[in-house]
Amino acid sequence: MLVLASASPRRRELLTQAGYRFEVHPAHIPEDPLPDESPIAYVTRLAREKAEAVFRELTTATPTPEKNLVVLGADTTVALDNTILGKPEDAADAARMLRLLSGRTHRVITGVAVATEKGTEVAAEATAVRFLTLSDAEIAAYVAGGEPMDKAGAYAIQGHAARWIPRIEGCYFNVMGLPLALVSSLLDACNAHH
Protein backbone atom coordinates (compact mmCIF):
# COMPACT_ATOMS: atom_id res chain seq x y z
CA MET A 1 0.00 0.00 0.00
CA LEU A 2 1.30 3.43 -0.98
CA VAL A 3 0.71 6.36 1.39
CA LEU A 4 1.44 10.01 0.60
CA ALA A 5 2.69 11.78 3.74
CA SER A 6 1.55 15.21 2.56
CA ALA A 7 -1.51 17.42 2.80
CA SER A 8 -0.59 19.20 -0.45
CA PRO A 9 -3.40 19.07 -3.01
CA ARG A 10 -0.83 19.58 -5.79
CA ARG A 11 1.20 16.55 -4.74
CA ARG A 12 -2.00 14.52 -4.57
CA GLU A 13 -2.98 15.63 -8.10
CA LEU A 14 0.48 14.90 -9.51
CA LEU A 15 0.68 11.42 -8.01
CA THR A 16 -2.81 10.67 -9.34
CA GLN A 17 -1.86 12.06 -12.76
CA ALA A 18 1.11 9.67 -12.85
CA GLY A 19 -1.27 6.74 -12.35
CA TYR A 20 -0.59 5.82 -8.73
CA ARG A 21 -3.23 4.61 -6.30
CA PHE A 22 -2.53 5.77 -2.77
CA GLU A 23 -3.93 7.01 0.51
CA VAL A 24 -3.15 10.40 2.04
CA HIS A 25 -1.86 10.66 5.59
CA PRO A 26 -0.22 14.04 6.29
CA ALA A 27 2.80 14.25 8.57
CA HIS A 28 2.92 16.85 11.32
CA ILE A 29 6.53 17.78 11.96
CA PRO A 30 8.33 21.08 12.60
CA GLU A 31 9.63 22.55 9.33
CA ASP A 32 12.23 25.03 10.51
CA PRO A 33 15.66 24.90 8.84
CA LEU A 34 18.59 24.11 11.13
CA PRO A 35 21.31 26.78 11.48
CA ASP A 36 23.48 26.90 8.30
CA GLU A 37 21.51 24.02 6.75
CA SER A 38 21.84 23.95 2.96
CA PRO A 39 18.63 23.87 0.89
CA ILE A 40 19.27 20.28 -0.29
CA ALA A 41 20.06 19.03 3.23
CA TYR A 42 16.93 20.81 4.50
CA VAL A 43 14.43 19.32 2.03
CA THR A 44 15.88 15.80 2.16
CA ARG A 45 15.83 15.88 5.98
CA LEU A 46 12.19 17.02 6.04
CA ALA A 47 11.12 14.50 3.40
CA ARG A 48 12.76 11.73 5.46
CA GLU A 49 11.19 12.95 8.72
CA LYS A 50 7.72 13.13 7.13
CA ALA A 51 7.95 9.67 5.55
CA GLU A 52 9.37 8.03 8.67
CA ALA A 53 6.90 9.73 11.05
CA VAL A 54 3.92 8.49 9.04
CA PHE A 55 5.46 5.04 8.54
CA ARG A 56 5.92 4.73 12.34
CA GLU A 57 2.41 6.02 13.00
CA LEU A 58 0.79 3.57 10.59
CA THR A 59 2.82 0.55 11.72
CA THR A 60 2.28 1.12 15.45
CA ALA A 61 -1.34 2.36 15.36
CA THR A 62 -2.92 -0.79 13.97
CA PRO A 63 -3.06 -4.25 15.56
CA THR A 64 -2.18 -5.83 12.21
CA PRO A 65 0.24 -3.54 10.39
CA GLU A 66 -0.17 -3.25 6.64
CA LYS A 67 2.18 -5.56 4.76
CA ASN A 68 4.30 -3.85 2.11
CA LEU A 69 3.56 -0.36 3.45
CA VAL A 70 5.34 2.30 1.38
CA VAL A 71 5.26 5.90 2.60
CA LEU A 72 6.24 8.76 0.30
CA GLY A 73 7.38 12.02 1.88
CA ALA A 74 8.33 15.18 0.01
CA ASP A 75 9.36 18.71 0.79
CA THR A 76 9.95 21.57 -1.64
CA THR A 77 11.87 24.78 -1.13
CA VAL A 78 13.03 27.67 -3.25
CA ALA A 79 16.73 28.50 -3.08
CA LEU A 80 18.18 31.81 -4.20
CA ASP A 81 21.95 31.54 -4.09
CA ASN A 82 22.08 29.46 -0.92
CA THR A 83 19.20 31.12 0.90
CA ILE A 84 16.10 29.07 1.64
CA LEU A 85 12.83 30.79 0.74
CA GLY A 86 10.02 28.91 2.44
CA LYS A 87 6.33 29.74 2.63
CA PRO A 88 5.72 33.45 3.25
CA GLU A 89 4.56 34.48 6.71
CA ASP A 90 2.34 37.26 5.42
CA ALA A 91 1.70 39.51 2.41
CA ALA A 92 4.74 41.70 3.08
CA ASP A 93 6.98 38.62 3.29
CA ALA A 94 5.52 37.30 0.01
CA ALA A 95 6.25 40.64 -1.70
CA ARG A 96 9.81 40.58 -0.30
CA MET A 97 10.43 37.12 -1.76
CA LEU A 98 9.03 38.06 -5.16
CA ARG A 99 11.28 41.14 -5.28
CA LEU A 100 14.26 38.85 -4.57
CA LEU A 101 13.27 36.45 -7.37
CA SER A 102 12.51 39.22 -9.89
CA GLY A 103 14.87 39.21 -12.89
CA ARG A 104 16.89 36.27 -11.56
CA THR A 105 17.21 32.52 -11.88
CA HIS A 106 16.57 30.51 -8.73
CA ARG A 107 16.44 26.81 -7.94
CA VAL A 108 13.46 24.82 -6.78
CA ILE A 109 14.58 21.78 -4.80
CA THR A 110 12.35 18.92 -3.73
CA GLY A 111 13.51 16.25 -1.33
CA VAL A 112 11.77 12.90 -1.73
CA ALA A 113 11.85 10.00 0.72
CA VAL A 114 10.36 6.53 0.47
CA ALA A 115 10.05 4.67 3.78
CA THR A 116 9.46 0.91 3.90
CA GLU A 117 10.17 -1.80 6.48
CA LYS A 118 13.62 -2.12 4.86
CA GLY A 119 14.52 1.50 5.62
CA THR A 120 14.28 4.86 3.88
CA GLU A 121 15.58 5.91 0.47
CA VAL A 122 16.11 9.62 -0.03
CA ALA A 123 16.80 11.68 -3.15
CA ALA A 124 16.50 15.27 -4.33
CA GLU A 125 15.64 17.01 -7.58
CA ALA A 126 16.59 20.57 -8.52
CA THR A 127 15.12 22.72 -11.29
CA ALA A 128 16.39 26.15 -12.36
CA VAL A 129 13.60 28.71 -12.85
CA ARG A 130 14.08 32.03 -14.61
CA PHE A 131 11.90 35.01 -13.61
CA LEU A 132 11.29 38.12 -15.68
CA THR A 133 11.69 41.48 -13.96
CA LEU A 134 8.53 42.24 -12.00
CA SER A 135 7.16 45.71 -11.30
CA ASP A 136 6.02 46.60 -7.79
CA ALA A 137 2.46 46.87 -9.16
CA GLU A 138 2.61 43.32 -10.59
CA ILE A 139 3.94 41.99 -7.28
CA ALA A 140 1.26 43.83 -5.29
CA ALA A 141 -1.54 42.53 -7.51
CA TYR A 142 -0.25 38.96 -7.34
CA VAL A 143 0.07 39.05 -3.55
CA ALA A 144 -3.39 40.62 -3.21
CA GLY A 145 -4.83 37.69 -5.17
CA GLY A 146 -3.65 35.34 -2.40
CA GLU A 147 -1.93 32.76 -4.61
CA PRO A 148 1.56 33.10 -3.01
CA MET A 149 0.47 32.46 0.54
CA ASP A 150 1.03 28.72 1.02
CA LYS A 151 3.75 28.33 -1.62
CA ALA A 152 7.50 28.04 -1.12
CA GLY A 153 9.12 31.11 -2.67
CA ALA A 154 5.69 32.81 -2.78
CA TYR A 155 4.60 31.67 -6.24
CA ALA A 156 2.88 28.84 -8.11
CA ILE A 157 4.28 27.97 -11.54
CA GLN A 158 0.91 26.44 -12.47
CA GLY A 159 -0.89 29.65 -11.44
CA HIS A 160 -0.69 33.29 -12.50
CA ALA A 161 3.09 33.40 -12.02
CA ALA A 162 3.36 31.38 -15.24
CA ARG A 163 3.40 34.63 -17.21
CA TRP A 164 6.71 35.65 -15.59
CA ILE A 165 8.60 32.41 -16.20
CA PRO A 166 10.12 32.32 -19.70
CA ARG A 167 12.19 29.18 -19.09
CA ILE A 168 13.04 26.43 -16.69
CA GLU A 169 15.82 23.86 -16.81
CA GLY A 170 14.87 20.53 -15.34
CA CYS A 171 11.69 18.83 -14.20
CA TYR A 172 8.53 20.96 -14.38
CA PHE A 173 6.65 18.73 -11.94
CA ASN A 174 9.43 19.31 -9.41
CA VAL A 175 8.56 23.02 -9.42
CA MET A 176 4.95 22.07 -8.66
CA GLY A 177 6.16 20.02 -5.69
CA LEU A 178 6.70 16.43 -6.80
CA PRO A 179 9.35 15.33 -9.32
CA LEU A 180 7.38 12.46 -10.84
CA ALA A 181 10.18 10.71 -12.75
CA LEU A 182 12.36 10.66 -9.62
CA VAL A 183 9.46 9.47 -7.45
CA SER A 184 8.63 6.75 -9.94
CA SER A 185 12.20 5.44 -10.04
CA LEU A 186 12.34 5.37 -6.20
CA LEU A 187 9.01 3.54 -5.99
CA ASP A 188 10.03 1.10 -8.71
CA ALA A 189 13.24 0.34 -6.82
CA CYS A 190 11.42 -0.39 -3.58
CA ASN A 191 8.86 -2.60 -5.38
CA ALA A 192 11.71 -4.56 -6.91
CA HIS A 193 12.98 -5.30 -3.37
CA HIS A 194 9.73 -6.89 -2.21
Secondary structure, DSSP 8 states (H G I E B T S, - for coil): -EEE----HHHHHHHHHTT---EE----------TT--HHHHHHHHHHHHHHHHHHHHHHHSSS--TT-EEEEEEEEEEETTEEE-S-SSHHHHHHHHHHHTTSEEEEEEEEEEEETTEEEEEEEEEEEE-----HHHHHHHHHTTGGGGSGGG--TTTGGGGG---EES-HHHHHT--HHHHHHHHHHHHHH-
